[in-house]
Amino acid sequence: MTAMTDAPAELVHYAVADAVATITLDSPANRNALSRQLVTELFAHLERAGADPDVRAVLVESSGKVFCSGADLTEASTEGMEAGTRRIVDLQRLIATLDKPVVTKNLGAVRAGGIGIVAAADIAISAEDATFALTEVKLGLAAAIISLTVHHRMSPRAAALTTLGGEVFTGAEAAAYGLVTKAVPADDLAAEVAAVCASLATGAAQGLRESKRILNRDLVARIDALGEEMAETSTRLFASDEAREAMTAFLSRKK
């Protein structure tokens, strides 16, 4: 008789209150990196919220200060990213096309692919001193798949500065660049997000659905037109010798 193995711990939690579905990223071991398991659970919870007639708005947040650290480099360096890049394209499209408005709440750090989730959301509220960075360029990569949403939100000059430089910028700067809707003092973040979600929850289902479709028409068209090309570009770069060497060095420094 073989011993039963424990099921993997849930990395994404789901709760509903006052017509708002709250989806919480809770994978502190890898700083909420976009592992296969986390992305699969996030997909499932977004679809669950979309199908629930009692839900009017969706909030995506994290259990700690790190919202999302981007791609899971351990998986990427050992298993490749062919399926993963397309899945992140699909995740951004799901957020943009969900019938309910999606809000992100960011208290701390957001990096690389995690910024794609923020950019895909309809409303993004950040702490002023939160940190963002499109770090791909430092690893021989490019912000390819998340350019679908990030470059749609940001001004062209801000996109060039942050994408080519790969340096850290603040929540306040992210608001000035157009990446987030609003940046507020960290102590005010919870109250601000609660107020926004409460307001969204008063909307009629049809009104929210149709208004979101109008607002995101150009974004969804951009994802559909460029998604496959950007996924292929990202997959190619992740598989390159330069990127593999950089990822290996980065992971070694973290140990």
LINMO-V6710 format. One record per backbone hydrogen bond with DSSP energy under -0.5 kcal/mol. CO is the residue of the C=O (numbers start at 1). NH is the residue of the N-H. E is the energy in kcal/mol with one decimal. If there is no record, write none. Layout:
co:CO nh:NH e:E
co:CO nh:NH e:E
This chain:
co:11 nh:26 e:-3.4
co:13 nh:24 e:-2.1
co:15 nh:22 e:-3.4
co:17 nh:20 e:-1.7
co:19 nh:56 e:-3.4
co:19 nh:57 e:-1.6
co:20 nh:17 e:-2.1
co:20 nh:22 e:-0.6
co:21 nh:23 e:-0.6
co:21 nh:59 e:-3.2
co:22 nh:15 e:-1.6
co:22 nh:24 e:-0.6
co:23 nh:25 e:-0.5
co:23 nh:61 e:-2.5
co:24 nh:13 e:-2.5
co:25 nh:63 e:-2.5
co:27 nh:30 e:-1.3
co:27 nh:32 e:-2.8
co:28 nh:31 e:-1.2
co:30 nh:33 e:-0.8
co:31 nh:69 e:-1.3
co:33 nh:35 e:-2.3
co:34 nh:72 e:-0.7
co:35 nh:39 e:-2.5
co:36 nh:40 e:-2.4
co:37 nh:41 e:-2.4
co:38 nh:42 e:-2.5
co:39 nh:43 e:-2.6
co:40 nh:44 e:-2.1
co:41 nh:45 e:-2.3
co:42 nh:46 e:-2.4
co:43 nh:47 e:-2.6
co:44 nh:48 e:-2.1
co:45 nh:49 e:-2.4
co:46 nh:50 e:-2.4
co:47 nh:51 e:-1.7
co:48 nh:52 e:-0.7
co:49 nh:52 e:-0.7
co:51 nh:53 e:-0.7
co:52 nh:55 e:-1.7
co:56 nh:101 e:-0.7
co:57 nh:21 e:-2.6
co:58 nh:103 e:-3.2
co:59 nh:23 e:-3.6
co:59 nh:61 e:-0.5
co:60 nh:105 e:-2.1
co:61 nh:25 e:-2.9
co:65 nh:67 e:-0.7
co:65 nh:108 e:-0.9
co:68 nh:111 e:-2.5
co:70 nh:34 e:-3.1
co:71 nh:73 e:-1.2
co:72 nh:76 e:-2.5
co:73 nh:77 e:-2.5
co:74 nh:78 e:-1.1
co:75 nh:79 e:-3.0
co:75 nh:80 e:-0.6
co:76 nh:80 e:-1.1
co:81 nh:85 e:-2.9
co:82 nh:86 e:-1.0
co:83 nh:87 e:-1.8
co:84 nh:88 e:-1.8
co:85 nh:89 e:-1.8
co:86 nh:90 e:-2.4
co:87 nh:91 e:-2.1
co:88 nh:92 e:-2.2
co:89 nh:93 e:-2.0
co:90 nh:94 e:-2.5
co:91 nh:95 e:-2.2
co:92 nh:96 e:-2.1
co:93 nh:97 e:-2.0
co:94 nh:98 e:-1.4
co:101 nh:58 e:-2.5
co:102 nh:122 e:-1.4
co:102 nh:123 e:-1.9
co:103 nh:60 e:-3.1
co:104 nh:125 e:-2.8
co:105 nh:107 e:-0.5
co:106 nh:127 e:-2.5
co:108 nh:131 e:-1.2
co:109 nh:67 e:-2.4
co:109 nh:68 e:-1.2
co:110 nh:133 e:-1.1
co:111 nh:114 e:-2.4
co:112 nh:115 e:-2.2
co:112 nh:116 e:-0.6
co:113 nh:116 e:-0.9
co:113 nh:117 e:-0.8
co:114 nh:117 e:-0.5
co:114 nh:118 e:-1.5
co:115 nh:119 e:-2.6
co:116 nh:120 e:-1.9
co:117 nh:121 e:-1.4
co:123 nh:104 e:-2.1
co:124 nh:181 e:-1.7
co:124 nh:182 e:-1.7
co:125 nh:106 e:-2.2
co:126 nh:184 e:-2.4
co:127 nh:130 e:-1.5
co:128 nh:171 e:-0.7
co:128 nh:172 e:-1.9
co:130 nh:171 e:-1.4
co:131 nh:110 e:-2.5
co:132 nh:169 e:-2.6
co:133 nh:112 e:-2.7
co:133 nh:135 e:-1.3
co:134 nh:137 e:-0.6
co:135 nh:138 e:-1.5
co:135 nh:139 e:-0.6
co:136 nh:139 e:-1.9
co:136 nh:141 e:-2.3
co:137 nh:140 e:-1.0
co:142 nh:144 e:-2.7
co:144 nh:147 e:-0.7
co:144 nh:148 e:-0.5
co:145 nh:148 e:-0.8
co:146 nh:149 e:-0.9
co:146 nh:150 e:-3.2
co:147 nh:151 e:-1.1
co:149 nh:153 e:-1.5
co:150 nh:154 e:-2.5
co:155 nh:159 e:-2.7
co:156 nh:160 e:-2.2
co:157 nh:161 e:-2.3
co:158 nh:162 e:-2.4
co:159 nh:163 e:-2.5
co:160 nh:164 e:-2.1
co:161 nh:165 e:-1.5
co:162 nh:166 e:-1.6
co:169 nh:132 e:-3.0
co:170 nh:174 e:-2.6
co:171 nh:175 e:-1.9
co:172 nh:176 e:-1.7
co:173 nh:177 e:-2.3
co:174 nh:178 e:-0.6
co:174 nh:179 e:-1.8
co:174 nh:180 e:-1.2
co:175 nh:178 e:-0.7
co:177 nh:155 e:-1.6
co:182 nh:126 e:-2.5
co:184 nh:128 e:-2.4
co:185 nh:188 e:-2.0
co:185 nh:189 e:-0.7
co:186 nh:189 e:-1.1
co:188 nh:192 e:-2.4
co:189 nh:193 e:-2.7
co:190 nh:194 e:-2.3
co:191 nh:195 e:-2.1
co:192 nh:196 e:-2.2
co:193 nh:197 e:-2.7
co:194 nh:198 e:-2.3
co:195 nh:199 e:-2.0
co:196 nh:200 e:-2.4
co:197 nh:201 e:-2.2
co:199 nh:202 e:-1.3
co:200 nh:203 e:-1.9
co:204 nh:208 e:-2.8
co:205 nh:209 e:-2.5
co:206 nh:210 e:-2.6
co:207 nh:211 e:-2.1
co:208 nh:212 e:-2.3
co:209 nh:213 e:-1.9
co:210 nh:214 e:-1.8
co:211 nh:215 e:-2.5
co:212 nh:216 e:-2.5
co:214 nh:217 e:-0.9
co:216 nh:220 e:-2.9
co:217 nh:221 e:-2.0
co:218 nh:222 e:-2.0
co:219 nh:223 e:-2.3
co:220 nh:224 e:-2.6
co:221 nh:225 e:-2.1
co:222 nh:226 e:-2.4
co:223 nh:227 e:-2.2
co:226 nh:230 e:-2.6
co:227 nh:231 e:-2.3
co:228 nh:232 e:-2.4
co:229 nh:233 e:-2.3
co:230 nh:234 e:-2.6
co:231 nh:235 e:-2.6
co:232 nh:236 e:-2.3
co:233 nh:237 e:-2.2
co:234 nh:238 e:-2.6
co:235 nh:239 e:-1.5
co:237 nh:240 e:-1.1
co:240 nh:244 e:-2.3
co:241 nh:245 e:-2.5
co:242 nh:246 e:-2.0
co:243 nh:247 e:-2.9
co:244 nh:248 e:-2.4
co:245 nh:249 e:-2.2
co:246 nh:250 e:-2.4
co:247 nh:251 e:-2.7
co:248 nh:252 e:-2.0
co:249 nh:253 e:-1.8
co:250 nh:254 e:-1.2
co:251 nh:255 e:-0.8
co:252 nh:255 e:-0.6
